[in-house]
Amino acid sequence: MTDLGDFSDFDGDDPDSSSDAGGGEQAGSVAGNGRSARADPVSETESATAASSADGDGVDADRDDRDDRDDSSTDVTGGAGATDDGDDLQFDDYDADPVGDERGLGAIAVSQGLRVSEDSDRTALRAFVTAGNRERVRLGKYLVVPYPDDELLFCRIVGLEYAQEFQADDATEIHARRAMRRPADEFEERDFKFMAELEPIAVLFSDDGDLKRRMVDRVPKPQATVGEATDATQIKTGLKIPEAGVFLGHLSVGGEKVRTAARPPTIDYRLNDDYTDGDPLVFRHTLVAGGTGSGKTHASKNILRQYLSEERSYEMDDGREVQTAVVQFDPQDEYAQMHDDNPDMDDETARRYEREGIAHGGHDDTVALVPKMAGSSYPGANHRAEQLEFTVPFSMARDLPWLVAGSSLNDNQYPALIELLNRFFRDYGDAGTYKQFLQYLDDPALKEELHESGRVHEATFDAVKRRVRGVPSGVFDQDARPITELDHQLVRPGGLTVVPTYHLSSSRAKELFVLAVSALLIDDKLSNDPSSDRIKETPLVLGMDEAHNFLTDADSVQAQKVIQKFTEAAKQGRKERLGLFLITQDPQDIADPVFKQVNTKVVLNLGDEDAIKSVNIPPNLEDKVPYMEKGQMVVYSPDNSDPVELTGLSTCVTRHGD
């Protein structure tokens, strides 16, 4: 026995246990307050029956009164009467759907700040994306946010994140194991916030009925609706894409074409091609960069074909409108195929190109101007274009001495070469040949004369002689028409001239032919007293595939002279209607003075980090380059539009491939 009672063992079945001293009172207290677990439980029904027998009819009457009151009561919802069984409770359904139609993807949120700033790092613009729209949202997607006065903020998604809707730590063992057992499709979007970080691009506004854009100078209202940009005019205005010009591809995000409600639903991207906002961008030069298999030749054919359209012409200084001529150097014998229709293009694709104003089909005015070299022959079996052979006359070395300089003449040897060439052409005239020049250098009397006069040291003379003999044999003065007499075949308004070099036996020979023809074109374009009025007075696109092989930076005098000539061409191209169209898989190897003059960069898949860095495109697009599929491209043309991602035409507009 303690102060709290007797906790000794007892037999709950022993009727005498309650007759212990004070036992009846204590047992009643325990039964009333704690219902000792050691006692046998007595059901409430049995207790009620026993009470009924003891109290008789009076108790029955009380129960009847309670039943009557229960029958007259109703459930808390005002509906059907409640029953004693909780499982049978019934509640009326109410329509809890919100009134009105939802628009857009979500709304501007202010929980973490709402700010636009001239400093992009201080801009804070975030949107909450509703559960039903989250699967449609991707990085790079273009959005619009309305202002109260009908202006629009045009922006794009630059970040996406999930955040906790409720305060909870889900980085725990129990949460992880529960998630591992749960089917993937049981994820509940409403349990989390889905936030999109936005980059403001421009404010769109109406000016006398025309949609225009200006820099971002105002902040949107909290809870303003955020919607997907689906109007082609809004998107083009927001990105400053011209309505007309040279077609490059269709606007895309993450490799998927941007779709609108218009017909066609895609958004065409074009390069400015008139004089409204300055010179046409074709004369401010283009670079197409892409690795092997990226589709750069396919894309280049599509672009060059647009310049050959009958509707495309440019105004010259005398007021004449003249069609563009294209001269394309072709190391893989692919561009002469532009003469032929693409057999893989079906009628539906052709009609679609016509509706979108895309020039397509083989170009009849295509000529393969074939370099003739002793010991090499050009098969030309993969196209039906006209073929015409030419040779490089040695007389071109009078004005272009670096053609015979080789690649290793230094600053002392180059003046000596010029001295020897001047003396040779003074004695032989323009009819002098490369073979005669070699014989000329074999004259010991000439060597002695120049050495004694101090004009050319004998060691320098020997060094120049070795370099000149290093020129591949069979390049100069072959049995074909000189290129200097073929200016009308080389440059034709609206015509495509392809110079194939695939059949040439050495890289040095290829380099010599390409540089000889390109120098001829550039010199006449830039000269105030040109040898060919045809070249001078015709708008010209000079295309060069594998440009890194010809325009690389080097220490040799020859390389310096070549780079100097092309740099001058790039600088004066706008005035002289000369556009460089450079195609390469190694853009980092193109000489910086030339590269800096390029305005439009078309970048396809590149796997080399140095190559990607060299094209100098915005970081958000730079990161996409290694992952782009064939035909996907980034276009960076500051004088045309904001940087964008495009998808090129899957079906080439001319013949392409074997």
C-alpha positions in Angstrom: 0.0 0.0 0.0 1.2 3.4 -0.9 -0.2 6.9 -0.9 -1.5 6.3 -4.4 -3.3 3.0 -3.5 -2.7 -0.6 -3.5 -1.0 -1.8 -6.8 -0.6 -5.4 -5.7 -1.8 -8.2 -8.0 -5.4 -9.1 -7.8 -7.8 -11.3 -9.6 -10.4 -9.3 -11.5 -12.7 -12.3 -11.6 -12.8 -12.7 -7.8 -16.1 -11.2 -6.6 -14.6 -11.0 -3.2 -11.8 -8.7 -4.3 -14.2 -5.7 -4.1 -15.0 -6.6 -0.5 -11.5 -5.7 0.8 -11.3 -2.9 3.2 -11.9 0.3 1.1 -11.7 -1.9 -2.0 -15.1 -1.1 -3.4 -14.6 2.6 -3.3 -11.1 2.5 -4.8 -12.1 0.1 -7.5 -15.0 2.4 -8.5 -12.5 5.4 -8.7 -10.1 3.5 -10.9 -12.8 2.2 -13.1 -14.2 5.6 -13.6 -10.9 7.4 -14.3 -8.5 4.9 -15.8 -10.4 1.7 -16.7 -7.7 -0.7 -15.5 -6.4 -2.8 -18.3 -6.2 -5.8 -16.0 -10.0 -5.9 -15.5 -12.1 -7.6 -18.2 -13.7 -5.0 -20.4 -17.4 -4.6 -20.3 -19.1 -3.6 -23.5 -21.2 -0.4 -23.6 -24.1 -2.4 -24.9 -24.1 -4.8 -22.0 -23.9 -1.9 -19.6 -26.8 -0.1 -21.2 -28.9 -3.3 -21.1 -28.1 -3.8 -17.4 -29.0 -0.2 -16.7 -32.3 -0.6 -18.6 -33.3 -3.6 -16.5 -32.5 -1.7 -13.3 -34.3 1.6 -14.3 -37.3 0.1 -16.1 -39.6 2.1 -18.3 -38.4 5.5 -17.2 -35.1 5.0 -19.0 -36.9 3.8 -22.1 -38.9 7.0 -22.2 -35.7 9.2 -21.9 -34.2 7.3 -24.8 -37.3 7.8 -26.9 -37.1 11.6 -26.3 -33.5 11.6 -27.4 -34.4 9.7 -30.6 -37.1 12.1 -31.4 -34.7 15.0 -31.1 -32.1 13.2 -33.2 -34.6 12.6 -35.9 -35.6 16.2 -36.1 -32.0 17.4 -36.4 -30.1 17.9 -39.7 -26.5 17.6 -40.7 -24.2 20.7 -40.6 -24.4 21.1 -44.4 -28.1 21.6 -44.4 -28.5 18.5 -46.5 -29.8 15.0 -45.7 -30.1 14.0 -42.1 -27.0 12.5 -40.5 -27.0 8.9 -39.3 -25.2 7.4 -36.4 -22.7 5.7 -38.8 -19.9 8.2 -39.8 -19.3 6.3 -43.0 -22.8 7.2 -44.3 -22.3 11.0 -43.9 -23.2 12.7 -47.2 -22.2 16.3 -48.3 -23.4 18.2 -51.3 -20.9 19.0 -54.1 -20.2 22.7 -54.9 -18.6 24.1 -58.1 -15.2 25.3 -56.9 -13.8 26.1 -60.4 -12.6 29.8 -60.8 -14.6 32.1 -62.9 -13.1 33.3 -66.2 -10.5 31.9 -68.7 -6.8 31.7 -67.8 -4.4 33.3 -70.1 -0.7 32.8 -70.5 1.8 30.7 -68.7 1.8 32.4 -65.3 2.3 35.7 -63.6 5.1 38.1 -62.6 6.2 37.3 -59.0 7.6 39.8 -56.5 8.6 37.5 -53.6 12.3 37.8 -54.5 12.2 41.3 -55.9 11.0 42.9 -59.2 13.6 45.2 -60.8 14.8 46.2 -64.3 18.2 47.9 -64.5 20.7 49.2 -66.9 23.1 46.7 -65.2 21.8 43.3 -66.3 23.3 41.7 -63.2 21.0 43.8 -61.0 17.8 43.0 -63.0 15.4 40.8 -61.1 12.5 39.5 -63.2 10.8 36.2 -62.3 7.5 34.6 -63.2 5.5 31.9 -61.4 4.5 29.2 -64.0 1.2 27.4 -63.3 1.2 23.6 -63.0 -0.6 23.0 -66.3 1.9 25.0 -68.3 5.2 23.7 -66.9 5.8 21.0 -69.5 5.7 23.6 -72.3 8.3 25.8 -70.8 11.9 25.7 -72.1 15.1 27.8 -71.6 15.2 30.4 -74.4 11.5 30.6 -75.0 10.3 34.0 -75.9 7.6 35.6 -73.7 5.6 38.8 -73.6 4.3 40.7 -70.5 1.7 43.4 -71.0 1.8 46.8 -69.4 -1.4 48.6 -68.4 -1.1 51.0 -71.4 -0.9 48.2 -74.0 2.9 48.3 -74.4 4.6 44.9 -74.1 7.7 43.7 -72.4 9.4 41.2 -74.8 11.7 38.8 -72.9 13.1 35.3 -72.9 13.6 32.6 -70.3 17.1 32.3 -69.0 16.6 30.2 -65.9 14.1 27.6 -64.6 13.9 26.3 -61.0 11.6 24.4 -58.6 11.2 25.9 -55.2 9.5 24.7 -52.0 5.8 25.5 -51.8 5.7 24.6 -48.1 8.4 24.7 -45.4 9.8 21.2 -45.4 13.2 19.5 -45.6 13.0 16.9 -48.3 16.7 16.1 -48.1 16.1 13.2 -45.7 16.3 9.5 -45.8 12.6 9.0 -45.5 11.8 11.5 -48.3 14.3 9.9 -50.6 13.2 6.3 -50.0 9.5 7.3 -50.3 10.3 8.9 -53.7 12.2 5.9 -54.8 9.2 3.7 -54.2 6.7 6.1 -55.8 5.9 5.8 -59.5 7.4 8.6 -61.6 4.0 9.8 -62.8 2.7 10.4 -59.3 4.7 13.6 -58.9 2.4 16.4 -57.7 3.3 19.7 -59.4 1.1 21.7 -57.1 3.4 20.8 -54.1 6.2 23.0 -55.6 6.7 26.4 -57.1 8.0 26.5 -60.6 9.8 29.8 -61.3 11.1 31.2 -64.6 13.9 33.8 -64.6 13.4 36.3 -67.4 15.8 38.4 -69.4 14.1 41.6 -70.7 15.0 42.2 -74.3 12.9 45.2 -75.5 9.7 47.2 -75.0 7.3 46.9 -77.9 5.0 49.9 -78.6 2.8 51.2 -81.4 3.8 54.2 -83.4 1.2 55.4 -85.9 0.1 51.8 -86.3 3.6 50.4 -86.7 5.0 48.1 -84.1 8.4 49.3 -82.9 10.8 48.5 -80.2 13.0 50.4 -77.7 15.3 49.5 -74.9 13.8 48.3 -71.7 13.0 51.4 -69.6 10.1 50.3 -67.4 9.2 47.5 -65.0 6.1 45.4 -65.4 3.4 45.4 -62.7 3.3 42.7 -60.1 1.1 39.7 -61.0 1.1 40.8 -64.7 0.2 37.9 -67.0 3.2 36.2 -68.6 2.4 34.7 -72.0 4.2 32.9 -74.8 5.1 35.1 -77.7 3.1 33.6 -80.6 2.7 36.7 -82.9 5.3 36.7 -85.7 5.3 40.5 -85.9 5.9 40.9 -82.2 8.7 38.3 -82.3 10.4 39.8 -85.3 10.1 43.3 -83.9 11.4 42.2 -80.5 14.5 40.5 -82.0 14.9 43.2 -84.7 14.6 40.7 -87.5 14.0 42.3 -90.9 10.8 41.5 -92.7 12.6 41.0 -96.0 16.0 40.1 -97.2 18.2 37.0 -97.7 16.7 33.9 -96.2 18.9 32.0 -93.7 16.6 29.7 -91.8 13.7 29.5 -89.3 13.8 30.9 -85.8 14.2 28.2 -83.2 14.7 27.5 -79.5 16.5 24.4 -78.4 16.4 22.9 -81.8 12.6 23.3 -82.1 11.2 25.9 -84.5 9.2 28.7 -82.9 5.5 28.3 -83.9 3.0 31.0 -84.3 -0.7 31.2 -85.1 0.1 32.6 -88.6 0.4 30.7 -91.9 3.1 29.5 -92.3 3.5 29.0 -88.6 7.3 29.3 -88.6 9.3 32.6 -88.4 11.7 33.2 -91.3 15.0 34.8 -90.5 16.5 37.1 -93.2 19.5 39.3 -93.6 19.0 42.9 -94.4 19.5 43.3 -98.2 18.7 47.0 -99.0 20.1 50.4 -98.4 17.4 51.6 -96.0 19.5 51.1 -92.9 23.0 51.2 -94.5 24.7 48.9 -96.9 23.4 45.4 -97.6 25.0 43.0 -95.2 26.3 40.8 -98.0 28.9 43.4 -98.6 29.9 43.5 -94.9 31.0 39.9 -95.2 29.8 36.5 -93.9 31.4 33.6 -92.0 30.0 30.1 -92.0 31.7 28.0 -89.4 31.0 24.3 -88.6 32.7 21.0 -88.1 32.7 18.0 -90.4 29.1 16.7 -90.7 27.5 19.8 -89.3 25.8 20.8 -92.6 27.9 23.9 -93.4 28.1 23.1 -97.1 24.4 22.3 -97.2 23.7 25.7 -95.5 26.2 27.6 -97.6 24.5 26.3 -100.8 21.1 27.4 -99.5 22.4 30.9 -98.7 24.4 31.4 -101.9 21.4 30.3 -104.0 19.4 33.2 -102.5 22.0 35.7 -103.8 21.5 34.3 -107.3 17.8 35.0 -107.4 16.6 37.0 -110.4 14.9 39.4 -108.0 18.1 40.2 -106.2 20.1 43.1 -107.5 22.1 46.0 -106.1 22.5 49.6 -107.0 25.9 50.7 -108.4 27.5 54.1 -108.2 26.2 55.1 -111.6 22.6 54.2 -110.5 22.4 50.9 -112.4 20.7 47.9 -110.7 22.9 44.9 -111.3 22.4 41.3 -110.3 25.1 39.7 -108.1 27.8 37.5 -109.4 29.1 34.7 -107.2 32.6 33.2 -107.5 33.0 30.1 -105.3 36.3 28.3 -104.6 35.5 24.6 -104.2 38.0 22.2 -102.6 35.7 19.2 -102.5 33.9 19.6 -105.9 30.5 20.2 -104.4 29.3 23.6 -105.5 29.0 23.0 -109.2 26.1 20.8 -108.2 24.1 24.0 -107.7 23.5 23.9 -111.5 21.2 20.9 -111.0 17.8 20.5 -109.3 17.6 18.5 -106.1 16.1 15.2 -107.0 15.0 14.7 -103.4 12.8 17.8 -103.4 9.1 16.9 -103.7 6.4 19.1 -105.0 5.0 20.0 -101.6 8.4 21.2 -100.4 8.9 23.2 -103.6 5.5 24.9 -103.1 6.3 25.6 -99.4 9.6 27.3 -100.5 7.7 29.4 -103.0 5.1 30.5 -100.5 8.0 31.6 -98.2 9.9 33.4 -100.9 12.8 31.1 -100.9 14.8 30.7 -104.1 15.2 27.1 -105.1 16.0 24.8 -108.0 19.2 24.4 -110.0 20.9 27.6 -111.3 21.3 27.3 -115.0 23.9 30.0 -115.3 26.6 27.9 -113.5 30.1 27.4 -114.9 32.9 25.3 -113.6 36.1 27.2 -114.3 38.7 24.5 -114.0 42.4 25.1 -113.2 44.6 23.2 -115.6 47.7 21.6 -114.2 50.1 19.2 -115.9 49.5 15.7 -114.6 46.0 16.4 -113.2 42.6 16.0 -114.8 39.2 17.1 -113.6 36.5 14.4 -113.8 33.5 16.7 -113.2 31.1 13.7 -113.3 28.8 14.7 -110.4 27.2 17.7 -112.1 26.0 19.0 -115.4 27.4 22.5 -115.3 29.5 23.8 -118.2 33.2 23.3 -117.8 35.9 25.7 -119.0 39.7 25.2 -118.3 42.0 28.1 -117.5 45.7 28.6 -116.7 47.6 31.1 -114.6 50.0 33.0 -116.8 53.4 33.7 -115.3 52.9 37.4 -116.2 50.6 37.7 -113.1 53.8 37.4 -111.0 54.8 40.9 -112.1 52.0 42.5 -110.0 51.7 39.5 -107.6 55.3 38.5 -106.8 54.2 36.4 -103.8 52.7 33.9 -106.2 56.3 32.5 -106.7 57.6 33.4 -103.3 56.9 30.1 -101.6 56.0 30.2 -97.9 59.4 31.0 -96.3 60.9 34.1 -97.9 62.0 36.6 -95.2 62.0 40.4 -95.4 65.5 40.4 -97.0 64.7 37.8 -99.7 61.4 39.3 -100.8 62.9 42.5 -102.2 65.5 40.4 -104.0 62.7 38.5 -105.7 61.0 41.7 -106.8 64.4 42.9 -108.2 64.8 39.7 -110.2 61.2 39.7 -111.5 61.4 43.3 -112.6 64.6 42.7 -114.6 63.1 39.5 -116.2 59.9 41.2 -117.4 61.9 44.2 -118.6 63.9 41.8 -120.8 61.1 39.3 -121.8 57.9 41.4 -121.5 54.5 40.0 -120.4 55.1 37.0 -122.7 57.8 35.7 -120.4 57.1 32.3 -119.0 57.9 30.5 -115.7 60.2 28.1 -117.6 62.1 31.1 -119.0 62.4 32.6 -115.6 64.0 29.5 -114.2 66.5 29.6 -117.1 67.1 33.3 -116.4 68.0 32.5 -112.8 70.6 29.9 -113.9 72.7 32.6 -115.6 75.9 32.9 -113.4 76.6 36.3 -114.9 73.4 37.7 -113.6 74.2 36.5 -110.1 77.7 38.0 -110.2 76.4 41.3 -111.5 73.8 41.7 -108.8 76.2 40.7 -106.1 78.9 43.1 -107.2 76.5 46.0 -107.6 75.2 45.4 -104.1 71.7 44.9 -105.2 71.4 41.2 -104.3 73.8 39.3 -102.1 74.9 36.0 -103.7 73.5 34.0 -100.7 70.2 35.8 -101.0 70.2 35.1 -104.8 70.6 31.4 -104.1 67.8 31.4 -101.5 65.4 33.1 -103.8 66.3 30.7 -106.6 65.5 27.7 -104.4 62.1 29.2 -103.4 61.1 29.9 -107.0 62.0 26.3 -108.0 59.8 25.1 -105.2 56.6 26.2 -107.0 54.8 23.1 -108.2 55.6 22.2 -111.7 52.8 22.4 -114.3 50.9 25.4 -112.6 51.9 28.3 -114.9 51.4 28.7 -118.6 49.5 25.5 -119.4 47.6 24.7 -122.6 44.4 26.6 -121.7 43.1 30.2 -121.9 44.8 32.5 -119.4 42.5 33.6 -116.5 43.4 37.2 -117.3 41.4 36.8 -120.6 38.4 35.2 -119.0 36.9 38.1 -117.0 33.6 37.9 -118.7 33.3 34.1 -118.0 34.6 34.6 -114.5 32.2 37.3 -113.5 28.7 37.3 -114.9 25.8 39.3 -113.3 23.4 36.7 -111.9 25.9 33.9 -112.7 27.7 31.3 -110.5 31.3 30.5 -111.2 32.8 27.6 -109.4 36.6 27.1 -109.2 37.2 23.4 -108.2 40.6 22.5 -106.8 39.8 18.9 -105.7 41.7 17.4 -108.6 45.0 19.3 -108.0 47.9 17.2 -106.9 49.2 19.3 -104.0 48.0 21.8 -101.4 50.6 24.3 -102.6 49.1 24.2 -106.1 45.6 24.6 -104.7 46.7 27.6 -102.7 48.4 29.2 -105.7 45.3 28.9 -108.0 42.9 30.2 -105.4 45.1 33.2 -104.4 45.8 34.0 -108.1 42.1 34.2 -109.0 41.0 35.9 -105.8 43.8 38.5 -106.1 42.7 39.2 -109.7 39.2 39.9 -108.6 40.2 42.0 -105.6 42.6 44.1 -107.4 40.2 45.0 -110.2 37.4 45.7 -107.6 39.6 48.1 -105.6 41.4 49.7 -108.4 40.6 53.1 -109.9 42.1 51.9 -113.2 40.9 48.3 -113.4 42.0 45.8 -116.1 38.4 44.6 -116.3 35.4 46.9 -116.3 33.2 43.8 -116.0 34.7 42.9 -112.6 34.7 46.5 -111.4 31.1 47.2 -112.3 29.4 44.0 -111.1 28.3 43.3 -107.5 30.4 40.3 -106.4 30.2 37.6 -103.7 33.6 35.9 -103.3 33.1 32.5 -101.6 36.0 30.6 -100.2 35.5 27.1 -98.6 38.3 25.9 -96.2 39.2 29.6 -95.9 41.6 28.7 -93.0 44.0 27.2 -95.5 44.4 30.5 -97.4 43.8 33.2 -94.9 45.8 31.9 -91.9 48.1 34.2 -90.0 51.8 33.5 -90.5 55.2 35.1 -90.3 56.2 34.7 -93.9 56.2 37.6 -96.3 53.8 35.8 -98.6 51.2 35.3 -95.9 51.5 38.9 -94.8 50.9 40.1 -98.4 47.8 37.9 -98.8 46.3 38.9 -95.5 47.0 42.5 -96.3 45.2 42.2 -99.7 42.1 40.5 -98.2 41.9 42.9 -95.3 41.8 45.8 -97.7 39.1 44.0 -99.7 37.1 43.5 -96.5 37.4 47.1 -95.4 36.4 48.5 -98.8 33.8 45.9 -99.7 30.8 48.0 -98.8 31.9 50.8 -101.2 33.0 48.5 -104.0 30.1 46.0 -103.8 32.4 43.2 -102.8 31.3 40.6 -100.2 33.5 37.9 -98.7 31.7 34.6 -97.9 34.2 32.5 -95.9 33.5 28.9 -95.0 35.6 27.0 -92.5 35.8 24.4 -89.8 38.7 26.2 -88.1 37.6 29.8 -87.6 40.4 30.3 -85.0 42.9 30.0 -87.8 41.6 32.8 -89.9 43.8 35.9 -89.6 42.5 38.4 -87.1 42.6 41.5 -89.4 40.2 39.7 -91.8 38.1 38.1 -89.1 37.4 41.5 -87.5 35.7 42.8 -90.7 33.1 40.0 -90.7 29.7 41.2 -89.6 27.5 38.1 -90.0 28.6 34.8 -88.4 26.6 31.6 -89.0 27.9 29.0 -86.5 26.9 25.4 -86.8 28.1 22.5 -84.6 31.7 22.9 -83.5 33.4 20.5 -81.2 36.7 22.4 -80.6 36.6 24.8 -77.7 39.1 27.2 -79.3 37.0 27.3 -82.5 33.9 28.1 -80.4 35.6 30.8 -78.5 37.0 32.4 -81.6 33.6 33.1 -83.2 32.8 35.4 -80.3 29.1 34.8 -79.9 27.1 35.5 -76.7 27.8 33.0 -73.9 24.2 31.7 -73.7 24.4 30.6 -77.4 28.0 29.6 -77.2 27.1 26.9 -74.7 24.6 25.4 -77.2 27.1 25.0 -80.1 28.6 21.6 -79.2 25.1 20.1 -78.8 23.5 21.3 -82.0 22.3 18.8 -84.5 23.0 18.9 -88.2 21.4 22.0 -89.8 21.0 23.9 -86.5 22.9 27.1 -86.3 23.5 30.3 -84.3 23.4 33.6 -86.2 25.2 36.6 -84.8 24.8 39.6 -86.9 24.8 42.8 -84.7 23.8 45.1 -87.6 20.9 42.8 -88.5 19.2 41.5 -85.3 19.8 40.2 -81.8 21.7 36.9 -81.6 19.3 34.0 -82.5 19.2 30.3 -82.9 17.9 29.0 -86.3 17.1 25.7 -88.0 18.1 25.5 -91.6 16.2 24.0 -94.5 16.3 20.2 -94.2 15.9 19.8 -98.0 18.7 21.6 -99.9 17.4 24.1 -102.5 19.8 22.6 -105.1 21.4 19.3 -105.7 23.6 18.2 -102.8 25.6 15.0 -102.2 26.4 12.1 -104.4 
